[in-house]
Amino acid sequence: MVKVKHEESFKVDGENLLKKVKELIAQGNVRRITIKDKSGKEIIVIPLTVGVVGALIAPALAAVGAVAALLTECTISVERVEK
């Protein structure tokens, strides 16, 4: 089984941040989500492992919601693993 990592980025505004993060988590092949402010400074890093769902991800989503309230524009970097 070969795992291939690749990374992609999305620019979003603060009000759509939480929605986009939830979409990415639901896709299931995301290894890590990094949220950066518009100057490129890392604000929050959410490591996701296989099987992380529900109550285990709730605190991270609460943190993303708090960050979204403070940021007007940000970038989400996503590290994916494909088999």
ChimeraX attribute file (.defattr): number of C-alpha atoms within 10 A of each C-alpha:
attribute: neighborCount
match mode: 1-to-1
recipient: residues
	/A:1	5
	/A:2	7
	/A:3	9
	/A:4	9
	/A:5	12
	/A:6	12
	/A:7	13
	/A:8	10
	/A:9	13
	/A:10	12
	/A:11	16
	/A:12	18
	/A:13	14
	/A:14	21
	/A:15	15
	/A:16	14
	/A:17	24
	/A:18	21
	/A:19	13
	/A:20	14
	/A:21	19
	/A:22	13
	/A:23	10
	/A:24	16
	/A:25	17
	/A:26	11
	/A:27	9
	/A:28	16
	/A:29	17
	/A:30	21
	/A:31	19
	/A:32	18
	/A:33	22
	/A:34	17
	/A:35	25
	/A:36	19
	/A:37	19
	/A:38	15
	/A:39	9
	/A:40	10
	/A:41	11
	/A:42	15
	/A:43	13
	/A:44	16
	/A:45	16
	/A:46	17
	/A:47	14
	/A:48	17
	/A:49	12
	/A:50	9
	/A:51	8
	/A:52	12
	/A:53	13
	/A:54	8
	/A:55	8
	/A:56	10
	/A:57	15
	/A:58	11
	/A:59	11
	/A:60	15
	/A:61	16
	/A:62	12
	/A:63	13
	/A:64	22
	/A:65	18
	/A:66	13
	/A:67	19
	/A:68	20
	/A:69	12
	/A:70	11
	/A:71	17
	/A:72	15
	/A:73	17
	/A:74	23
	/A:75	21
	/A:76	21
	/A:77	18
	/A:78	22
	/A:79	18
	/A:80	19
	/A:81	16
	/A:82	12
	/A:83	8
